[in-house]
Amino acid sequence: MRAIGFLYSAVSQIVTLEGSGITRLADLEGVTMAVGGAGSGTQLSLERLLTAVGVYDTITPVLVAGQNASDQLKNRQVE
């Protein structure tokens, strides 16, 4: 049996506040960043992406997701 199908779509977004000076992935160097829940697909995907561009080891990851991440961004606890 052969099958081709669409199983799951995971869109990742990187959001920051206007005026942060962050306009590209390299600008994330040294920031404090909400990276998703501990062990989540979001956290693991972001770790892989930022490792590939060489900045993951420089950030301070905060393991929060969803509304908590939005609240921390709004309150300037993360960039």
N, C-alpha and C positions, 0 to 999 in steps of 0.2 A: 504494500500500500504506500502510495506517495501522496503527500499533501503539501501545499504551499499556503501559508496563511499569515495573517497579521495577528500577533498575540498581544502585544502591549506597546503603548506609546508613552515615552517618558520625555517630556520637554523640560529642559532646564533653563532657568533664567537667572541672570546675575543682575541685581538691581542695587543702585546706590542713590544717594540723594544728590539733587542738582547742586553744583558748586563744590562737590567733593574733590574734583580734579581727577577722578577716575574715569578714563575714557577708553581704556584698553586693558587687556588681561595683565600686562606687565605692570600696570599702575597699582595692582593689588599687593605688590610687594610690601611686607611689613604691616599690613592692616589687620584689624580684628574683624573677623567675618563669620556670620552665621552660615554654617555649612550643612544644615539638615540634622535630623535626629541621629543619635548614635547608631551606627551600623545600618543606616537606611541606604537605599539605592542612591538617593540624592547625595548623601555624604560621600559614598564610595566613588560615584561618578565625578563629583567635584574634586575629590582628592586626585583622581587619575588625570583630569584635565589640567589642574594647576601644577601637578608634578611634571606633566609634559612641557609646560611653558616655563618651568623652573622657579615657580614662586610658592609652591605649597609649603616648603620647609621654612618660609619666612613669615607666613601668616600666623595669627593666633586664632585657631578655630574655636567657635562657640557652637556646641551641639544642641541647637534648637531648630525647630522647623515651623512652617506655617505662620499662624497669627503671632506666635511668640517671636519669631524672627522679624516679622513686620514691625511689631511693637518695639523691639530693640533697635531696629534701624531708625524708626521715628524718634526714639528717645536718645539717639546718637550713642548707644552702647556698642554698636557695631557699625562698620563702614559699608 
